[in-house]
Amino acid sequence: MRKLYLIRHAHPDFPLGTHMCLGRTDTPLGPLGRMQACLLGRALSGAGLRTVFSSPLTRCRQTAAPLGLPLVTVDALAEQDMGPWDGLDFTRIREGWPELYARRSSEPLLVPPGAETLEQVRRRVMPALESCLQNSEGDIAVAAHASVIQAILAEVCAIPLEESRPLRPPYGSWAILDYDGSLRLQSGGILPELPLTADLAEALLEAAAPGEQIAAHCRAVAAEALRIARALPLALDRELLVSAALLHDVARSRSEHARLGAAWLRELGYDKAAGLVEQHHDLQSEELNEAAILYIADKCVQGERRVSVQERFAESERKCLTAEAKASHAARLARALRIREEIHRLCGRTVLE
């Protein structure tokens, strides 16, 4: 009995929460997607897969790359061609085609003139999938798209296409199908469930590729956070602290980077680390826990260099141009100084400059 791993590509390079009709538009993976692909590669590293067949679109090939397998692109595995809607966000589609868009609530398979129907997708994909199986040995993977996977699973499970919308899988997930001349669904919608270790956090940081300066700062903050944690007579989750510190600025090049980085980590299933990352700029409580230590460690590192709290805040103060920003900056400084003093009190010595 052979197995077929049917993989949906990871999150493309558009903002988290944005809804787009991506279709054939060749959008690469964004930072979140690259982290999802990293997790997928690690989760399936022991699956014994021999080959991965992929849609020719970049987001699928990039998702397949961390599997480290021979990759064969198959044109027939490309996403559904959505014609004039392809590449548009749904706000623009709703404004440009209001009547047609409104009908989709009761006619989920409706597409604009010139687009490919899901039935047409099914007719081109099923022979291509059979060809992949016939021209390979052992267990294989197929990296494809939501509509392609929807059409395949509808065929395999004998579900009418009109009722098949729930078969569309999440980004970076996979289904496992058994094959012995015919296909049977074993399980679907599987997401990686790997514990967040410092080693994995480092791999995720590298996959997200925030830039070398930001990555170096993250590593320096992680080292400083661990140094502080070791000095404190407290029971702390050091693995969680270091992992969150490594990823605290993973979204640094984007607006609202603390909230966005936390949202990415929640999407990956790492809620505890997300809670720390979300607070590294504005701490919710001065309780001396992992979140507070990440907060103060970040305030003691300028670039890759350890500095005093005052020096770090003096550098950032120059960016505060309004009275509101200056007041917020002063409040964060006061909080950092109180945390520093509490650390010194508990340790009975000077730990931070």
C-alpha positions as CSV (number, residue, x, y, z in Angstrom):
1,M,0.0,0.0,0.0
2,R,1.5,3.3,-1.1
3,K,0.7,6.7,0.5
4,L,0.1,10.0,-1.2
5,Y,0.6,13.2,0.9
6,L,-1.5,15.9,-0.6
7,I,-0.1,19.2,0.6
8,R,-1.6,22.7,0.4
9,H,1.0,25.4,-0.1
10,A,1.8,27.7,2.8
11,H,0.6,31.3,3.4
12,P,1.4,33.5,0.3
13,D,3.0,37.0,0.6
14,F,-0.1,39.0,1.3
15,P,-1.1,40.4,4.7
16,L,-2.5,37.9,7.3
17,G,-6.3,38.3,7.3
18,T,-6.5,39.6,3.7
19,H,-8.8,37.7,1.5
20,M,-7.7,37.5,-2.2
21,C,-8.7,35.5,-5.2
22,L,-5.1,34.4,-5.9
23,G,-5.7,31.8,-8.7
24,R,-2.9,31.7,-11.2
25,T,-1.3,34.9,-9.9
26,D,2.3,33.7,-9.1
27,T,2.7,35.1,-5.6
28,P,5.6,33.7,-3.5
29,L,5.4,32.7,0.2
30,G,5.6,35.5,2.8
31,P,7.4,35.2,6.1
32,L,4.5,33.4,7.7
33,G,4.4,31.0,4.8
34,R,8.1,30.3,4.9
35,M,7.8,29.4,8.6
36,Q,4.9,27.1,7.8
37,A,6.9,25.4,5.1
38,C,9.8,25.0,7.5
39,L,7.5,23.3,10.0
40,L,5.9,21.1,7.3
41,G,9.4,20.0,6.2
42,R,10.4,19.0,9.7
43,A,7.1,17.3,10.4
44,L,7.3,15.2,7.3
45,S,11.0,14.5,7.5
46,G,10.5,11.0,8.8
47,A,7.5,10.1,6.5
48,G,9.7,8.2,4.0
49,L,8.6,10.2,1.0
50,R,10.5,9.6,-2.2
51,T,9.4,12.4,-4.6
52,V,7.3,15.5,-4.5
53,F,5.2,16.6,-7.5
54,S,4.3,20.3,-7.5
55,S,2.3,22.9,-9.2
56,P,4.6,25.2,-11.2
57,L,3.5,28.2,-9.2
58,T,6.2,29.6,-6.9
59,R,4.2,29.3,-3.6
60,C,3.9,25.5,-4.1
61,R,7.5,25.0,-5.1
62,Q,8.7,27.0,-2.1
63,T,6.4,25.0,0.2
64,A,7.9,21.7,-1.2
65,A,11.5,22.8,-1.0
66,P,12.0,22.1,2.8
67,L,11.0,18.5,2.2
68,G,14.4,18.1,0.6
69,L,13.0,15.7,-2.1
70,P,13.5,15.5,-5.9
71,L,10.9,17.9,-7.2
72,V,8.9,17.5,-10.4
73,T,6.7,20.3,-11.6
74,V,3.4,19.4,-13.2
75,D,1.5,22.1,-15.1
76,A,-1.8,20.4,-14.6
77,L,-1.5,20.9,-10.8
78,A,-1.7,24.7,-11.2
79,E,-4.5,26.5,-9.3
80,Q,-7.9,27.3,-10.8
81,D,-7.7,30.1,-13.3
82,M,-10.1,32.7,-12.0
83,G,-10.0,34.9,-15.1
84,P,-10.8,38.6,-14.5
85,W,-10.9,38.0,-10.7
86,D,-7.4,36.5,-10.6
87,G,-5.1,38.4,-8.2
88,L,-7.9,40.8,-6.9
89,D,-8.9,41.2,-3.3
90,F,-12.6,40.4,-2.6
91,T,-13.4,44.0,-1.8
92,R,-12.6,44.9,-5.4
93,I,-14.4,41.9,-6.7
94,R,-17.5,42.8,-4.7
95,E,-17.4,46.4,-6.0
96,G,-16.7,45.4,-9.6
97,W,-19.1,42.5,-9.9
98,P,-21.8,43.1,-7.2
99,E,-24.5,40.9,-8.7
100,L,-22.3,38.0,-9.6
101,Y,-20.5,38.2,-6.2
102,A,-23.8,38.2,-4.3
103,R,-24.9,35.0,-6.1
104,R,-21.9,33.1,-4.8
105,S,-23.5,32.7,-1.3
106,S,-26.0,30.4,-2.9
107,E,-23.9,29.2,-5.9
108,P,-20.5,28.5,-4.4
109,L,-19.1,27.1,-7.7
110,L,-20.0,30.3,-9.7
111,V,-17.0,31.9,-11.5
112,P,-16.8,35.0,-13.7
113,P,-16.8,34.7,-17.5
114,G,-13.5,33.5,-18.8
115,A,-12.6,31.7,-15.5
116,E,-12.1,27.9,-15.1
117,T,-14.9,26.0,-13.4
118,L,-14.1,23.5,-10.6
119,E,-15.4,20.7,-12.8
120,Q,-12.7,21.7,-15.4
121,V,-10.1,21.7,-12.6
122,R,-11.2,18.1,-11.7
123,R,-11.0,16.9,-15.2
124,R,-7.4,18.1,-15.7
125,V,-6.1,17.2,-12.2
126,M,-7.3,13.6,-11.8
127,P,-5.4,12.2,-14.9
128,A,-2.3,14.2,-13.8
129,L,-2.5,12.8,-10.3
130,E,-2.8,9.2,-11.7
131,S,0.2,10.0,-14.0
132,C,2.3,11.1,-10.9
133,L,1.5,7.8,-9.2
134,Q,2.2,5.7,-12.3
135,N,5.6,7.4,-12.9
136,S,6.9,7.1,-9.3
137,E,7.7,4.5,-6.7
138,G,7.0,4.4,-3.0
139,D,5.2,7.1,-1.0
140,I,5.0,10.5,-2.7
141,A,3.9,14.1,-2.0
142,V,1.9,16.5,-4.2
143,A,2.1,20.2,-3.4
144,A,-0.9,22.0,-4.8
145,H,-3.7,24.5,-4.2
146,A,-7.0,24.7,-2.3
147,S,-9.2,24.3,-5.4
148,V,-7.0,21.5,-6.8
149,I,-7.1,19.6,-3.5
150,Q,-10.8,20.3,-3.1
151,A,-11.4,18.7,-6.5
152,I,-9.2,15.7,-5.8
153,L,-10.8,15.0,-2.4
154,A,-14.3,15.4,-3.8
155,E,-13.5,12.8,-6.4
156,V,-11.9,10.4,-4.0
157,C,-14.7,10.7,-1.4
158,A,-17.5,10.8,-4.0
159,I,-18.8,14.1,-2.8
160,P,-20.6,16.4,-5.3
161,L,-18.5,19.4,-6.1
162,E,-21.4,21.7,-5.0
163,E,-20.9,20.2,-1.4
164,S,-17.1,20.0,-1.4
165,R,-16.2,23.5,0.0
166,P,-15.4,22.0,3.5
167,L,-12.7,19.9,1.9
168,R,-10.5,23.0,1.3
169,P,-7.6,22.6,3.6
170,P,-5.7,25.2,5.7
171,Y,-2.4,26.7,4.5
172,G,0.6,24.4,5.1
173,S,-1.5,21.3,5.9
174,W,-1.7,17.9,4.3
175,A,-4.0,15.0,3.7
176,I,-2.9,11.4,3.6
177,L,-4.4,9.1,0.9
178,D,-3.8,5.4,0.6
179,Y,-3.2,4.0,-3.0
180,D,-3.4,0.5,-4.2
181,G,-4.7,1.2,-7.7
182,S,-7.4,3.5,-6.4
183,L,-7.2,6.3,-3.8
184,R,-8.8,6.4,-0.4
185,L,-8.7,9.2,2.1
186,Q,-7.0,8.2,5.3
187,S,-7.0,11.6,7.1
188,G,-7.0,15.3,6.1
189,G,-6.4,18.8,7.3
190,I,-3.3,17.8,9.2
191,L,-1.1,20.6,10.6
192,P,2.4,20.3,12.1
193,E,2.4,19.9,15.8
194,L,6.1,20.3,16.8
195,P,7.2,21.6,20.3
196,L,8.7,25.1,20.0
197,T,12.3,24.6,21.1
198,A,15.2,27.1,20.8
199,D,16.5,25.0,17.8
200,L,13.2,25.2,16.0
201,A,12.8,28.9,16.8
202,E,16.2,29.5,15.2
203,A,15.1,27.5,12.1
204,L,11.9,29.6,11.9
205,L,13.8,32.8,12.3
206,E,16.1,31.8,9.4
207,A,13.0,30.8,7.3
208,A,11.2,34.1,7.9
209,A,14.4,35.9,6.8
210,P,13.7,39.3,8.5
211,G,17.1,40.6,7.5
212,E,20.5,39.8,9.0
213,Q,20.6,42.8,11.3
214,I,17.2,42.0,12.8
215,A,18.1,38.3,13.1
216,A,21.4,39.2,14.8
217,H,19.5,41.4,17.3
218,C,17.0,38.6,18.0
219,R,19.9,36.2,18.8
220,A,21.5,38.8,21.1
221,V,18.2,39.5,22.9
222,A,17.8,35.7,23.3
223,A,21.3,35.4,24.8
224,E,20.6,38.3,27.2
225,A,17.2,36.9,28.3
226,L,18.8,33.6,29.1
227,R,21.6,35.3,31.1
228,I,19.0,37.2,33.2
229,A,16.9,34.1,33.7
230,R,19.9,32.1,34.9
231,A,20.7,34.8,37.4
232,L,17.2,34.9,38.9
233,P,16.1,32.6,41.7
234,L,12.8,31.9,39.9
235,A,11.3,28.9,38.2
236,L,11.1,30.1,34.6
237,D,10.5,28.3,31.3
238,R,13.8,29.1,29.8
239,E,13.0,27.2,26.5
240,L,9.9,29.3,26.0
241,L,11.8,32.5,26.9
242,V,14.7,31.9,24.5
243,S,12.3,30.7,21.7
244,A,10.1,33.8,22.0
245,A,13.2,36.0,22.2
246,L,14.6,34.6,19.0
247,L,11.3,35.4,17.3
248,H,10.3,38.6,19.0
249,D,11.2,40.8,16.1
250,V,10.4,38.4,13.3
251,A,8.0,40.9,11.8
252,R,10.1,44.0,12.6
253,S,10.2,45.3,9.1
254,R,6.4,45.6,9.1
255,S,4.0,47.9,10.9
256,E,2.6,46.9,14.3
257,H,5.4,44.4,14.3
258,A,4.8,43.0,17.9
259,R,1.1,42.3,17.2
260,L,1.8,40.9,13.7
261,G,4.7,38.7,14.9
262,A,2.4,37.4,17.7
263,A,-0.4,36.7,15.1
264,W,2.1,34.7,13.0
265,L,3.1,32.6,16.0
266,R,-0.5,31.9,16.9
267,E,-1.2,30.9,13.3
268,L,1.7,28.4,13.7
269,G,0.1,27.1,17.0
270,Y,2.5,28.7,19.4
271,D,0.2,30.7,21.7
272,K,2.5,30.9,24.7
273,A,5.4,32.3,22.7
274,A,2.9,34.7,20.9
275,G,1.9,36.1,24.3
276,L,5.5,37.0,25.1
277,V,6.2,38.5,21.6
278,E,3.1,40.6,21.8
279,Q,4.3,42.2,25.0
280,H,7.9,42.9,24.2
281,H,7.2,46.5,23.2
282,D,4.3,47.3,25.6
283,L,4.4,45.0,28.7
284,Q,1.0,44.3,30.2
285,S,2.2,43.6,33.8
286,E,5.3,44.1,35.8
287,E,5.1,40.6,37.3
288,L,8.6,39.2,36.9
289,N,7.9,36.4,34.5
290,E,9.1,35.3,31.0
291,A,7.3,38.2,29.3
292,A,8.9,40.8,31.7
293,I,12.3,39.3,31.1
294,L,12.0,39.4,27.4
295,Y,10.8,43.0,27.7
296,I,13.8,44.0,29.8
297,A,16.3,42.0,27.7
298,D,15.1,43.7,24.6
299,K,15.6,47.1,26.4
300,C,19.2,46.2,27.2
301,V,20.3,45.3,23.7
302,Q,21.0,47.9,21.0
303,G,21.6,46.0,17.7
304,E,23.8,43.2,18.9
305,R,25.4,45.2,21.7
306,R,24.5,45.1,25.4
307,V,23.8,48.6,26.7
308,S,22.2,50.2,29.7
309,V,18.5,50.7,29.9
310,Q,19.0,54.5,29.7
311,E,21.2,54.2,26.7
312,R,18.7,52.1,24.8
313,F,15.9,54.5,25.6
314,A,17.9,57.5,24.8
315,E,18.4,56.1,21.3
316,S,14.7,55.4,20.8
317,E,13.6,58.7,22.3
318,R,14.8,60.5,19.2
319,K,12.1,58.8,17.2
320,C,9.3,60.2,19.4
321,L,7.9,63.3,17.6
322,T,4.6,63.9,19.4
323,A,3.8,64.6,23.0
324,E,1.8,61.3,23.1
325,A,4.7,59.3,21.8
326,K,7.1,60.9,24.3
327,A,4.7,60.2,27.2
328,S,4.4,56.6,26.1
329,H,8.2,56.4,25.8
330,A,8.7,57.8,29.3
331,A,6.2,55.2,30.7
332,R,8.1,52.3,29.1
333,L,11.4,53.6,30.5
334,A,10.0,53.9,34.0
335,R,8.6,50.3,33.7
336,A,12.0,49.0,32.5
337,L,13.8,50.7,35.4
338,R,11.4,49.2,37.9
339,I,11.8,45.7,36.4
340,R,15.6,46.2,36.5
341,E,15.5,47.2,40.2
342,E,13.3,44.2,41.0
343,I,15.8,41.9,39.3
344,H,18.7,43.4,41.3
345,R,16.7,43.0,44.5
346,L,15.9,39.3,43.9
347,C,19.5,38.5,42.8
348,G,21.1,40.6,45.5
349,R,23.5,42.1,43.0
350,T,23.7,44.2,39.9
351,V,22.7,42.1,36.8
352,L,21.8,44.9,34.4
353,E,23.6,48.1,33.6
